[in-house]
């Protein structure tokens, strides 16, 4: 009987342990070896680093902070040099003619005109020479052919004339000479860049155009 009672108790104990259907039993701890590891690259999303887009500036645009293009240090061009080189011998011939008028002309108006020519053109020659010295250039030869220049034979003929014949020859030749100077001055104003040269060219054009008008009026009276 004792053995029978012992067997009944064992069966009861087994039934009590399995009656919870596993709901109250603690889950076995997870083994460290079975834990799922998450790679850092999957856990944290790094921001995408984009390369900045550099815009190409439009032609002529100035990039902020960049130095503006410099203008040429010289400040003059080939037209300015040509103007100075030609006007010097051109003016020298006009002064030669005007100097003859001071002793050969009969009409006081002609002598006055000659003085005005010398007074205007002599300082301009000195200024032009100063520019050429600075630019490392030389004036053209005095016999260089250019608009309005008289030939050596014509100058020699003027030197031999006197009285009213001289006056008429002088005015006729000087009208042509002034016309050539005005052409040189107009070319400088159109093509040059040196401000002082362009200013002188404007003065030459205006002054000599006014004198041409006077001389033509004088010739009209002679006829």
For each residue, the residues with C-beta under 8 A, 3 or more apart:
1: 4 5
2: 5 6
3: 6 7
4: 1 7 8
5: 1 2 8 9
6: 2 3 9 10
7: 3 4 10 11
8: 4 5 11 12
9: 5 6 12 13
10: 6 7 13 14
11: 7 8 14 15
12: 8 9 15 16
13: 9 10 16 17
14: 10 11 17 18
15: 11 12 18 19
16: 12 13 19
17: 13 14
18: 14 15 21
19: 15 16
20: 23 24 25
21: 18
22: 25
23: 20
24: 20
25: 20 22
26:
27:
28:
29:
30: 34 35
31: 34 35
32: 35
33:
34: 30 31
35: 30 31 32
36:
37:
38: 42 43
39: 42 43
40: 43 44
41: 44 46
42: 38 39
43: 38 39 40
44: 40 41
45:
46: 41
47:
48:
49:
50:
51:
52:
53:
54:
55:
56:
57: 61 62 63
58: 61
59:
60:
61: 57 58
62: 57 66 68
63: 57 66
64:
65:
66: 62 63
67: 70
68: 62
69:
70: 67 73
71: 75
72: 75
73: 70
74: 135
75: 71 72 193 194 195
76: 80 81 131 135 192 193 194 197
77: 80 81 191 192 193 194
78: 81 82
79: 82 83 187 188 191 192 193
80: 76 77 83 84 131 188 192 193 194 197
81: 76 77 78 84 85 132 135 137
82: 78 79 85 86
83: 79 80 86 87 184 185 187 188 192 197 201
84: 80 81 87 88 128 131 132 135 137 139 197
85: 81 82 88 132 137 138 139 140
86: 82 83 89 90 140 144 146 184
87: 83 84 90 91 124 125 128 181 184 185 204
88: 84 85 91 92 125 128 129 132 139 140
89: 86 92 93 139 140 141 142 143 144 146 149
90: 86 87 93 94 146 148 149 177 180 181 184
91: 87 88 94 95 121 122 124 125 128 181
92: 88 89 95 96 125 142
93: 89 90 96 97 142 149 150 155 177
94: 90 91 97 98 117 121 174 177 178 181
95: 91 92 98 99 117 118 121 122 125
96: 92 93 99 100 155
97: 93 94 100 101 114 117 150 155 158 170 173 174 177
98: 94 95 101 102 113 114 115 117 118
99: 95 96 102 103 114 118
100: 96 97 103 104 158 159 166 170
101: 97 98 104 105 110 111 113 114 166 170
102: 98 99 105 111 114 115
103: 99 100
104: 100 101 158 159 161 162 166 170
105: 101 102 110 111 114 166 167 170
106: 110 162 163 164 166 167
107: 110 111 164 167
108: 111 112
109: 112 113 218
110: 101 105 106 107 113 114 167 170 171
111: 101 102 105 107 108 114 115
112: 108 109 115 116
113: 98 101 109 110 116 117 174 211 214 215
114: 97 98 99 101 102 105 110 111 117 118 170
115: 98 102 111 112 118 119
116: 112 113 119 120 211
117: 94 95 97 98 113 114 120 121 174 211
118: 95 98 99 114 115 121 122
119: 115 116 122 123
120: 116 117 123 124 207
121: 91 94 95 117 118 124 125
122: 91 95 118 119 125 126
123: 119 120 126 127
124: 87 91 120 121 127 128 200 204
125: 87 88 91 92 95 121 122 128 129
126: 122 123 129 130
127: 123 124 130 131 196 200
128: 84 87 88 91 124 125 131 132 139 200
129: 88 125 126 132 133 139
130: 126 127 133 134
131: 76 80 84 127 128 134 135 194 196 197
132: 81 84 85 88 128 129 135 136 137 138 139
133: 129 130 136
134: 130 131
135: 74 76 81 84 131 132
136: 132 133
137: 81 84 85 132
138: 85 132
139: 84 85 88 89 128 129 132
140: 85 86 88 89 144 146
141: 89 144
142: 89 92 93
143: 89 152
144: 86 89 140 141 149
145: 149
146: 86 89 90 140 149 180 184
147: 179 180 181 183 184
148: 90 176 177 178 179 180 181 183
149: 89 90 93 144 145 146 177 180
150: 93 97 154 155 158 173 176 177
151: 154 155
152: 143 155 156
153: 156 157
154: 150 151 157 158 173
155: 93 96 97 150 151 152 158 159
156: 152 153 159 160
157: 153 154 160 161 169
158: 97 100 104 150 154 155 161 166 169 170 173
159: 100 104 155 156
160: 156 157
161: 104 157 158 165 166 169 170
162: 104 106 165 166
163: 106 166 167
164: 106 107 167 168 222
165: 161 162 168 169
166: 100 101 104 105 106 158 161 162 163 169 170
167: 105 106 107 110 163 164 170 171 222
168: 164 165 171 172 219 222
169: 157 158 161 165 166 172 173
170: 97 100 101 104 105 110 114 158 161 166 167 173 174
171: 110 167 168 174 175 215 218 219
172: 168 169 175 176 219
173: 97 150 154 158 169 170 176 177
174: 94 97 113 117 170 171 177 178 211 215
175: 171 172 178 179 212 215 216 219
176: 148 150 172 173 179 180
177: 90 93 94 97 148 149 150 173 174 180 181
178: 94 148 174 175 181 182 208 209 211 212 215
179: 147 148 175 176 182 183 212
180: 90 146 147 148 149 176 177 183 184
181: 87 90 91 94 147 148 177 178 184 185 204 208
182: 178 179 185 186 204 205 208 209 212
183: 147 148 179 180 186 187
184: 83 86 87 90 146 147 180 181 187 188 201 204
185: 83 87 181 182 188 189 200 201 202 204 205 208
186: 182 183 189 190 201 205
187: 79 83 183 184 190 191
188: 79 80 83 184 185 191 192 197 198 201
189: 185 186 192 198 201 202 205
190: 186 187
191: 77 79 187 188
192: 76 77 79 80 83 188 189 197 198 201
193: 75 76 77 79 80 198
194: 75 76 77 80 131 197 198
195: 75 198 199
196: 127 131 199 200
197: 76 80 83 84 131 188 192 194 200 201
198: 188 189 192 193 194 195 201 202
199: 195 196 202 203
200: 124 127 128 185 196 197 203 204
201: 83 184 185 186 188 189 192 197 198 204 205
202: 185 189 198 199 205 206
203: 199 200 206 207
204: 87 124 181 182 184 185 200 201 207 208
205: 182 185 186 189 201 202 208 209
206: 202 203 209 210
207: 120 203 204 210 211
208: 178 181 182 185 204 205 211 212
209: 178 182 205 206 212 213
210: 206 207 213 214
211: 113 116 117 174 178 207 208 214 215
212: 175 178 179 182 208 209 215 216
213: 209 210 216 217
214: 113 210 211 217 218
215: 113 171 174 175 178 211 212 218 219
216: 175 212 213 219 220
217: 213 214 220 221
218: 109 171 214 215 221 222
219: 168 171 172 175 215 216 222 223
220: 216 217 223
221: 217 218
222: 164 167 168 218 219
223: 219 220
